[in-house]
Amino acid sequence: MRYRQLGNSDIEISVLGLGTMTWGHQNSESDAHQQIDLALAEGINFIDTAEMYPTPTRAETWRTTERYIGSWLAASGGRERIVLASKIAGPARDPAGQQHIRDGLSRHDRRNIVEALDGSLKRLNTDYLDLYQLHWPDRKTNFFGQREYPYLDDADSVAIEETLEVLADQVKAGKVRHIGVSNETPWGVAEFIKQSERRGLPRIVSVQNPYSLLNRLYEGGLSEFSHREGVGLLAYSPLAFGALTGKYLGGARPEGSRLSAVYRTFNRYDSASAQAAIAGYVEVAQQHNISPAQLALAYVISKPFVASALTGQTSLAQLRDNLGALDVTLSEEIQAQVQAIHQRIPNPAP
């Protein structure tokens, strides 16, 4: 395993992190515990979760993922062995779909942050988090695959400085070591840094955004914040919901897979351009006798702005395959082939 500094914090995390969003829908409590045990045995020390997990969030299952991690911690006593991160949900774009999270009014204000954090700590059976993140912005902006910025009124949004002040109190109370953002834009990252410096408040150490062979938009603006401001990328969906393994090519939906079991109507990776790009990357992997998943992950963790790539898997076999990315060397030939596909089909699935 290789390790990198988490932003400008004093924490080192594994370049492959354990994503958990399937635990509670596709994975049982026993599955979750087995994944944690194997991950730790292979050197993974970073576990990322969220109050709303598993996804898609549902009234009958939300908070289950944190409970599974908490039961592992209670049984193992292994808190010092992991770097543990969670997230507070943001305002619902469709309130009807998020009524179960604080009556659908989840904002990044004092009431919600304190309630959400205390709930996460209780479920996780720990008295602190190494990293606490805002799952998506409180304000109206473009994220979750939306390319264009929406010029919409957001006068009801909680100001970033107000959110930071509440988070600062949680750091002072010892509940949180470091803070981060997720699904953020360059303006948002800049504003968080500016307000922290102006007010002497904790500084974000990370941004958890999508980044993969199908979505390299992070390279265009946010990567410079990683380089110059010490804000590390926690890359989520590095395998694009498993699409980059090639298992969904040609409209296939393997039984038990995420797109057949949970996200039946999810079509971000079904476009003709995305499918063409995936087929190209799968062919490159096959030419060089590596698995498509390993190629995709090796590319992501080769980038200096990536602190960790968060892999979600539903089986130990998938986790072992993902770990094989650590042994992959991206030769000049492979890099040229990857870049040629990207130039022909850039960012087909943001």
Secondary structure, DSSP 8 states (H G I E B T S, - for coil): --EEE-TTSS-EEESEEEE-TTBTTTB-HHHHHHHHHHHHHTT--EEE--TT-SSS--TTTTTHHHHHHHHHHHHH--GGG-EEEEEE----SSGGGGTTTGGGT--SSHHHHHHHHHHHHHHHT-S-EEEEEESS-SS----TT--S------TTS--HHHHHHHHHHHHHTTSEEEEEEES--HHHHHHHHHHHHHHT---EEEEEEE-BTTB-GGGGTHHHHHHHH--EEEEE-TTTTTGGGTTTGGG---TTSHHHHT-TT--TT-SHHHHHHHHHHHHHHHHTTS-HHHHHHHHHHTSTTEEEEEE--SSHHHHHHHHGGGG----HHHHHHHHHHHHHS--S--
